[in-house]
Amino acid sequence: MYKDDDTMITDANAQNLLNFNLMVISSGLSSLPIFDVARPAYCNYGSMGSIIGHEMSHSFDEAGRYYDSVGNLKDWWTKTSFNNFIHLTHCFKKEYSKMCPTLDEDLQKLCVNGNFSVNENMADNNGLKMAYWAWKKFESINGKEPSLPGMEDFTQEQIFFLSFGRTFCSKYTLSSLRNALKTDVHSPGAERIMGSVQNSQEFADAFQCSKNSQQDDDFERCSFFEGTR
C-alpha cells in the first residue's frame, strides 16, 4: 500500500513510482489551468493528457527498464531492446544540447545538457504524442466537439498544442535558470515546449509549418516511435 506523507493535497505534481508500478497525480494538478471537466477534451488532453503520457513513458526508459510489471527490481529488456533505445537517445541528446535559452553575465551561452536531461526530454516528446493519439481516438468514438468560445480562429488541433505549451509556461531569473540547467533533470519550460513540438509531425500539420521553418538546415526530427517521424 503506497502512502506519501510528504505530498500536500495542493501540490501540483505527477510521479511514476516504478517500484510500486503506480502513477500518482496530485489533486493540485487536477484543476485549472491543467484540467477542468467542463473544458473540451482537446484542451484537457493537451495539458493533463501529455502529463499522464509523460509519466507513462518513464516505465520504458533507462530507469523503467529495471522494474517489471508489478514493480519488482528486474531488468526485463533484451540486449537488442537496450541497444535500440540507446540509438534513439542520440538524436534527442544532440537536439537538446543545441538549445541555449540565454547568455550569462559574460555573454557566454547557457545551454541545456542533452545527456543529463535525455530521459525527461524523451518523456515530454512521448507524452505529447501519446496524448494526441489518445485525443484523436476519443474524438473518433465521441465525435467532434464544439469550438472553444473566443478561440474560433484556431483549429481544435492548434488549441490542443496551445494547451500543451501553456502547461510549461514559466519565467526564470538568470541565477535560477543557471541552477536549473545544472541540477534539474528537466529542461527549462520553453525548451520543453519547443523540443516537443518541433519533433511533432502533428504540430507541423496543425500549424502548416514549412520544412525550412526548422532552426537548422540539418534538423532531424527525433522520435521514440520508429516510423512516426
C-alpha positions in Angstrom: 0.0 0.0 0.0 1.5 3.3 -1.1 1.3 6.3 1.3 3.1 9.6 0.8 3.4 11.8 3.8 5.5 14.4 2.1 3.0 15.4 -0.6 0.5 18.2 0.2 -3.0 18.0 -1.3 -2.4 21.3 -3.0 0.9 20.2 -4.7 0.8 20.3 -8.5 2.9 17.2 -9.3 2.8 13.9 -11.1 5.0 10.9 -10.5 5.7 7.4 -11.8 6.6 5.3 -8.8 8.3 2.4 -10.6 8.8 0.2 -7.6 5.0 0.3 -7.0 4.0 0.3 -10.7 1.9 3.3 -9.7 1.2 6.7 -11.2 0.4 9.5 -8.7 -1.3 12.7 -9.8 -1.9 15.2 -7.1 -5.2 16.9 -6.7 -3.5 20.2 -7.1 -2.6 19.2 -10.6 -6.1 18.1 -11.4 -7.5 21.6 -11.6 -7.2 24.7 -13.7 -5.2 25.6 -15.7 -4.2 21.9 -16.2 -7.5 20.2 -16.1 -11.2 21.1 -15.9 -14.0 18.6 -16.6 -16.0 21.4 -18.2 -13.4 22.1 -20.8 -13.3 20.4 -24.3 -11.3 17.2 -24.4 -8.8 18.8 -26.8 -7.8 21.2 -24.1 -7.5 18.6 -21.3 -5.7 16.0 -23.5 -3.1 18.7 -24.5 -2.3 19.5 -20.9 -3.2 16.7 -18.5 -3.1 14.1 -21.2 0.5 15.0 -22.1 1.5 14.8 -18.4 0.0 11.4 -18.0 1.7 10.2 -21.2 5.0 11.7 -19.9 4.8 9.7 -16.7 3.8 6.5 -18.5 6.9 7.0 -20.7 9.2 6.6 -17.7 8.2 3.0 -17.5 10.1 2.5 -20.7 13.3 4.5 -20.2 16.6 3.8 -18.6 15.1 3.7 -15.1 11.9 1.8 -16.1 13.8 -1.0 -17.7 14.8 -2.2 -14.2 11.2 -2.6 -12.9 8.8 -5.2 -14.1 5.0 -5.1 -14.5 4.5 -5.5 -10.7 7.3 -3.2 -9.6 9.9 -5.8 -8.8 13.5 -5.0 -9.5 14.3 -6.9 -12.7 16.0 -5.9 -16.0 13.3 -7.0 -18.4 14.9 -5.6 -21.6 16.7 -7.7 -24.1 20.2 -6.6 -25.3 18.7 -5.7 -28.6 16.0 -3.5 -26.9 18.6 -1.7 -24.9 20.8 -1.1 -28.0 17.9 0.2 -30.0 16.9 2.5 -27.1 20.4 3.9 -26.8 20.4 4.5 -30.6 17.2 6.5 -30.3 18.6 8.7 -27.5 21.4 10.0 -29.6 19.1 12.2 -31.7 17.5 13.7 -28.5 20.8 14.3 -26.8 22.1 16.2 -29.9 19.0 18.2 -30.4 18.5 19.5 -26.9 22.2 20.2 -26.4 21.9 22.8 -29.1 19.2 24.7 -27.1 20.7 27.6 -25.3 18.0 29.7 -23.5 20.1 32.8 -22.8 23.5 34.3 -22.2 25.2 34.8 -18.8 26.8 38.0 -17.5 29.9 37.3 -19.6 27.8 36.8 -22.7 28.5 33.0 -22.7 25.7 30.7 -23.8 23.8 28.8 -21.1 22.7 25.6 -22.7 20.7 22.5 -22.0 22.7 19.4 -21.1 21.2 16.9 -23.5 22.8 13.9 -21.9 21.7 14.8 -18.4 18.1 15.6 -19.4 17.5 13.0 -22.1 15.0 10.8 -20.2 12.8 13.7 -19.3 13.1 15.2 -22.8 12.0 11.9 -24.3 9.2 11.6 -21.9 8.0 15.1 -22.9 8.0 14.1 -26.5 6.4 10.7 -25.9 3.7 12.2 -23.6 2.7 14.8 -26.3 2.5 12.2 -29.0 0.5 9.7 -26.9 -1.9 12.4 -25.7 -2.6 13.5 -29.3 -3.2 9.9 -30.3 -5.5 9.4 -27.3 -7.5 12.5 -28.1 -7.9 11.6 -31.7 -9.2 8.1 -30.6 -11.6 9.9 -28.1 -12.8 12.1 -31.0 -13.3 9.1 -33.3 -15.6 7.5 -30.7 -17.4 10.5 -29.4 -17.5 12.9 -32.3 -16.1 16.4 -32.8 -16.7 18.8 -30.0 -17.8 22.4 -30.3 -15.3 25.2 -30.8 -13.9 26.9 -27.7 -15.7 30.3 -27.4 -13.4 33.2 -28.2 -10.9 30.8 -30.0 -12.8 30.3 -33.2 -9.8 31.4 -35.2 -7.9 28.4 -34.1 -8.5 24.8 -35.1 -9.0 22.2 -32.3 -5.7 20.6 -33.2 -4.0 24.0 -32.7 -5.7 24.5 -29.4 -4.5 21.1 -28.3 -0.9 22.2 -28.8 -1.5 25.6 -27.2 -2.9 23.8 -24.1 0.3 21.7 -24.0 2.5 24.8 -24.3 0.7 26.6 -21.5 1.4 23.7 -19.2 5.1 24.5 -19.1 4.8 28.3 -19.3 7.4 29.7 -16.9 9.8 32.5 -16.2 13.3 32.3 -14.7 15.8 34.7 -13.2 19.3 34.3 -14.6 20.5 32.6 -11.4 17.6 30.2 -11.2 18.0 29.3 -14.8 21.7 28.7 -14.4 21.0 26.5 -11.4 18.2 24.6 -13.2 20.4 23.8 -16.2 23.0 22.3 -13.8 20.7 20.4 -11.4 17.3 19.8 -12.9 16.8 16.7 -15.0 14.0 18.6 -16.8 14.8 21.1 -19.5 13.6 24.7 -18.9 9.9 25.3 -19.7 10.4 26.9 -23.1 12.8 24.2 -24.3 10.4 21.5 -23.1 7.8 23.0 -25.3 10.0 23.8 -28.3 11.8 20.4 -28.3 8.5 18.5 -28.2 6.6 20.4 -30.9 9.5 20.7 -33.3 9.7 16.9 -33.2 5.9 16.5 -33.8 4.6 16.0 -37.3 1.1 16.5 -35.9 2.1 20.0 -34.8 3.6 20.8 -38.2 0.4 19.7 -39.8 -1.8 21.7 -37.4 0.1 24.9 -38.0 1.1 24.2 -41.6 4.8 24.6 -40.8 7.1 24.5 -43.9 10.1 22.2 -43.8 12.5 25.2 -43.9 10.9 26.7 -40.8 13.1 24.5 -38.6 16.0 26.1 -36.8 18.8 24.4 -38.6 19.2 23.2 -42.2 20.4 19.8 -40.9 17.5 19.4 -38.5 16.5 15.8 -37.8 13.1 15.2 -36.2 13.6 12.9 -33.2 11.1 10.2 -32.3 10.9 7.4 -29.8 8.4 5.7 -32.0 10.1 4.3 -35.1 8.1 5.0 -38.3 6.3 8.1 -37.0 8.8 10.8 -37.6 
